[in-house]
Amino acid sequence: QVQLVEPGGSSVQAGGSLRISCTVSGFTPDDPDMGWYRQAPGDACELVSTVTSDSIKDYSDAVKGRFTISRDDANNAVTLQMNNLTPKDTAVYYCVAAQAGRKPRAPMAYCRPNVWWPYWGQGTQVTVS
């Protein structure tokens, strides 16, 4: 059974930095594509950043240049380093995992399992004030 575990939420002042991590267990047989989505109240579920099984990284325009995604396959973990945060970054952030393959980047109505990203973490609240 695939499980994605994220730590509890965090708060930071505007201009500050946060790092969130997610550990993935039970994923076989190959290393998964992994990433982060986020959803703020009343907004769509939007892609933040993804990293493929062969370490190709993608970022949304909203976070490009401020956020950095990394993966640690030895520890089955994916980390998102977030710098220069603004209140617009306030949202619940979800870790995702899936078999390798092309996936759409368009926002979704809800942050929940789907055919493209079937595995999701429980979500972690990031608040920027």
ZADO-1210 file (C-alpha; in nm, 4 decimals, padded with zeros to 6 digits):
<atoms>
<atom x="00.0000" y="00.0000" z="00.0000" code="GLN" pos="1"/>
<atom x="00.1408" y="00.3366" z="-00.1039" code="VAL" pos="2"/>
<atom x="00.1535" y="00.5979" z="00.1709" code="GLN" pos="3"/>
<atom x="00.2665" y="00.9595" z="00.1583" code="LEU" pos="4"/>
<atom x="00.3369" y="01.1264" z="00.4904" code="VAL" pos="5"/>
<atom x="00.3841" y="01.4974" z="00.5399" code="GLU" pos="6"/>
<atom x="00.4652" y="01.6786" z="00.8643" code="PRO" pos="7"/>
<atom x="00.2362" y="01.9279" z="01.0332" code="GLY" pos="8"/>
<atom x="00.1692" y="02.2807" z="00.9107" code="GLY" pos="9"/>
<atom x="00.3857" y="02.5863" z="00.9542" code="SER" pos="10"/>
<atom x="00.3491" y="02.9630" z="00.9651" code="SER" pos="11"/>
<atom x="00.5950" y="03.2273" z="00.8521" code="VAL" pos="12"/>
<atom x="00.6039" y="03.5998" z="00.7889" code="GLN" pos="13"/>
<atom x="00.6113" y="03.7367" z="00.4369" code="ALA" pos="14"/>
<atom x="00.9590" y="03.7242" z="00.2907" code="GLY" pos="15"/>
<atom x="01.0524" y="03.4234" z="00.4992" code="GLY" pos="16"/>
<atom x="01.1350" y="03.0658" z="00.4061" code="SER" pos="17"/>
<atom x="00.9952" y="02.7225" z="00.4804" code="LEU" pos="18"/>
<atom x="01.0887" y="02.3695" z="00.3877" code="ARG" pos="19"/>
<atom x="00.8313" y="02.0931" z="00.3650" code="ILE" pos="20"/>
<atom x="00.9081" y="01.7269" z="00.3112" code="SER" pos="21"/>
<atom x="00.7183" y="01.4128" z="00.2293" code="CYS" pos="22"/>
<atom x="00.8175" y="01.0496" z="00.2614" code="THR" pos="23"/>
<atom x="00.6778" y="00.7903" z="00.0234" code="VAL" pos="24"/>
<atom x="00.6498" y="00.4248" z="00.1187" code="SER" pos="25"/>
<atom x="00.5206" y="00.1159" z="-00.0542" code="GLY" pos="26"/>
<atom x="00.5785" y="00.2383" z="-00.4102" code="PHE" pos="27"/>
<atom x="00.6942" y="-00.0385" z="-00.6441" code="THR" pos="28"/>
<atom x="00.8546" y="-00.1398" z="-00.8685" code="PRO" pos="29"/>
<atom x="01.0200" y="00.1779" z="-00.9939" code="ASP" pos="30"/>
<atom x="01.0910" y="00.5213" z="-00.8512" code="ASP" pos="31"/>
<atom x="00.7833" y="00.7412" z="-00.8852" code="PRO" pos="32"/>
<atom x="00.7308" y="01.0843" z="-01.0265" code="ASP" pos="33"/>
<atom x="00.6668" y="01.3092" z="-00.7262" code="MET" pos="34"/>
<atom x="00.5591" y="01.6622" z="-00.6605" code="GLY" pos="35"/>
<atom x="00.3516" y="01.9181" z="-00.4782" code="TRP" pos="36"/>
<atom x="00.0109" y="02.0693" z="-00.5397" code="TYR" pos="37"/>
<atom x="-00.1636" y="02.3320" z="-00.3310" code="ARG" pos="38"/>
<atom x="-00.5124" y="02.4585" z="-00.2702" code="GLN" pos="39"/>
<atom x="-00.6289" y="02.7743" z="-00.0974" code="ALA" pos="40"/>
<atom x="-00.9933" y="02.8224" z="00.0108" code="PRO" pos="41"/>
<atom x="-01.2102" y="02.8981" z="-00.2901" code="GLY" pos="42"/>
<atom x="-00.9294" y="02.8367" z="-00.5372" code="ASP" pos="43"/>
<atom x="-00.8511" y="02.5486" z="-00.7721" code="ALA" pos="44"/>
<atom x="-00.5971" y="02.2838" z="-00.6884" code="CYS" pos="45"/>
<atom x="-00.2844" y="02.4013" z="-00.8659" code="GLU" pos="46"/>
<atom x="00.0482" y="02.2474" z="-00.9529" code="LEU" pos="47"/>
<atom x="00.3382" y="02.3880" z="-00.7529" code="VAL" pos="48"/>
<atom x="00.6292" y="02.1731" z="-00.8634" code="SER" pos="49"/>
<atom x="00.7056" y="01.8231" z="-00.9823" code="THR" pos="50"/>
<atom x="01.0155" y="01.6101" z="-01.0257" code="VAL" pos="51"/>
<atom x="01.0198" y="01.3039" z="-01.2481" code="THR" pos="52"/>
<atom x="01.1769" y="00.9691" z="-01.1673" code="SER" pos="53"/>
<atom x="01.4806" y="01.0812" z="-01.3691" code="ASP" pos="54"/>
<atom x="01.4956" y="01.4149" z="-01.1851" code="SER" pos="55"/>
<atom x="01.3467" y="01.6490" z="-01.4452" code="ILE" pos="56"/>
<atom x="01.1941" y="01.9395" z="-01.2536" code="LYS" pos="57"/>
<atom x="00.8969" y="02.1580" z="-01.3342" code="ASP" pos="58"/>
<atom x="00.7627" y="02.4667" z="-01.1592" code="TYR" pos="59"/>
<atom x="00.4526" y="02.6763" z="-01.1918" code="SER" pos="60"/>
<atom x="00.5073" y="03.0351" z="-01.3008" code="ASP" pos="61"/>
<atom x="00.3818" y="03.1471" z="-00.9602" code="ALA" pos="62"/>
<atom x="00.6728" y="02.9871" z="-00.7746" code="VAL" pos="63"/>
<atom x="00.9498" y="02.9683" z="-01.0338" code="LYS" pos="64"/>
<atom x="01.2654" y="03.1273" z="-00.9001" code="GLY" pos="65"/>
<atom x="01.1463" y="03.1109" z="-00.5396" code="ARG" pos="66"/>
<atom x="01.0793" y="02.7412" z="-00.4763" code="PHE" pos="67"/>
<atom x="01.3141" y="02.4461" z="-00.5258" code="THR" pos="68"/>
<atom x="01.2083" y="02.0841" z="-00.5382" code="ILE" pos="69"/>
<atom x="01.4431" y="01.7969" z="-00.4647" code="SER" pos="70"/>
<atom x="01.4149" y="01.4230" z="-00.4283" code="ARG" pos="71"/>
<atom x="01.6072" y="01.1726" z="-00.2211" code="ASP" pos="72"/>
<atom x="01.5454" y="00.8284" z="-00.3609" code="ASP" pos="73"/>
<atom x="01.7606" y="00.6629" z="-00.0963" code="ALA" pos="74"/>
<atom x="01.5112" y="00.7836" z="00.1647" code="ASN" pos="75"/>
<atom x="01.2038" y="00.7918" z="-00.0617" code="ASN" pos="76"/>
<atom x="01.1520" y="01.1586" z="00.0089" code="ALA" pos="77"/>
<atom x="01.0637" y="01.4743" z="-00.1793" code="VAL" pos="78"/>
<atom x="01.1313" y="01.8199" z="-00.0370" code="THR" pos="79"/>
<atom x="01.0098" y="02.1663" z="-00.1324" code="LEU" pos="80"/>
<atom x="01.2259" y="02.4596" z="-00.0280" code="GLN" pos="81"/>
<atom x="01.0154" y="02.7762" z="-00.0346" code="MET" pos="82"/>
<atom x="01.1841" y="03.1171" z="-00.0243" code="ASN" pos="83"/>
<atom x="01.0571" y="03.4733" z="-00.0379" code="ASN" pos="84"/>
<atom x="00.7094" y="03.3614" z="00.0610" code="LEU" pos="85"/>
<atom x="00.4106" y="03.5904" z="00.0177" code="THR" pos="86"/>
<atom x="00.0555" y="03.5716" z="00.1556" code="PRO" pos="87"/>
<atom x="-00.0531" y="03.4398" z="-00.1861" code="LYS" pos="88"/>
<atom x="00.1424" y="03.1234" z="-00.1055" code="ASP" pos="89"/>
<atom x="-00.0906" y="03.0480" z="00.1851" code="THR" pos="90"/>
<atom x="-00.2592" y="02.7154" z="00.1112" code="ALA" pos="91"/>
<atom x="-00.2732" y="02.3497" z="00.1997" code="VAL" pos="92"/>
<atom x="00.0176" y="02.1809" z="00.0270" code="TYR" pos="93"/>
<atom x="-00.0183" y="01.8207" z="-00.0874" code="TYR" pos="94"/>
<atom x="00.2568" y="01.5768" z="-00.1736" code="CYS" pos="95"/>
<atom x="00.1772" y="01.3579" z="-00.4769" code="VAL" pos="96"/>
<atom x="00.3259" y="01.0492" z="-00.6379" code="ALA" pos="97"/>
<atom x="00.2585" y="00.8467" z="-00.9503" code="ALA" pos="98"/>
<atom x="00.4149" y="00.6081" z="-01.1963" code="GLN" pos="99"/>
<atom x="00.6520" y="00.7761" z="-01.4388" code="ALA" pos="100"/>
<atom x="00.4888" y="00.9347" z="-01.7408" code="GLY" pos="101"/>
<atom x="00.3609" y="01.2582" z="-01.8893" code="ARG" pos="102"/>
<atom x="00.0949" y="01.4394" z="-01.6892" code="LYS" pos="103"/>
<atom x="-00.1081" y="01.7543" z="-01.7497" code="PRO" pos="104"/>
<atom x="-00.0191" y="02.0765" z="-01.5695" code="ARG" pos="105"/>
<atom x="-00.3643" y="02.2319" z="-01.5686" code="ALA" pos="106"/>
<atom x="-00.5289" y="02.3105" z="-01.2343" code="PRO" pos="107"/>
<atom x="-00.7817" y="02.0680" z="-01.0935" code="MET" pos="108"/>
<atom x="-01.1029" y="02.1382" z="-00.9082" code="ALA" pos="109"/>
<atom x="-00.9953" y="01.9450" z="-00.6014" code="TYR" pos="110"/>
<atom x="-00.6743" y="01.8147" z="-00.4555" code="CYS" pos="111"/>
<atom x="-00.7542" y="01.4458" z="-00.4431" code="ARG" pos="112"/>
<atom x="-00.6474" y="01.1190" z="-00.6110" code="PRO" pos="113"/>
<atom x="-00.7004" y="01.1042" z="-00.9866" code="ASN" pos="114"/>
<atom x="-00.5796" y="00.9091" z="-01.2872" code="VAL" pos="115"/>
<atom x="-00.2708" y="01.1293" z="-01.3249" code="TRP" pos="116"/>
<atom x="-00.1677" y="01.1496" z="-00.9585" code="TRP" pos="117"/>
<atom x="-00.3268" y="00.8560" z="-00.7752" code="PRO" pos="118"/>
<atom x="-00.1330" y="00.8956" z="-00.4494" code="TYR" pos="119"/>
<atom x="-00.1648" y="01.1979" z="-00.2220" code="TRP" pos="120"/>
<atom x="-00.0457" y="01.2985" z="00.1195" code="GLY" pos="121"/>
<atom x="-00.2853" y="01.4254" z="00.3822" code="GLN" pos="122"/>
<atom x="-00.1870" y="01.7873" z="00.3189" code="GLY" pos="123"/>
<atom x="00.0064" y="02.0367" z="00.5271" code="THR" pos="124"/>
<atom x="-00.1069" y="02.3925" z="00.5971" code="GLN" pos="125"/>
<atom x="00.1355" y="02.6691" z="00.5039" code="VAL" pos="126"/>
<atom x="00.0366" y="03.0144" z="00.6296" code="THR" pos="127"/>
<atom x="00.2186" y="03.3315" z="00.5279" code="VAL" pos="128"/>
<atom x="00.1214" y="03.6545" z="00.7033" code="SER" pos="129"/>
</atoms>
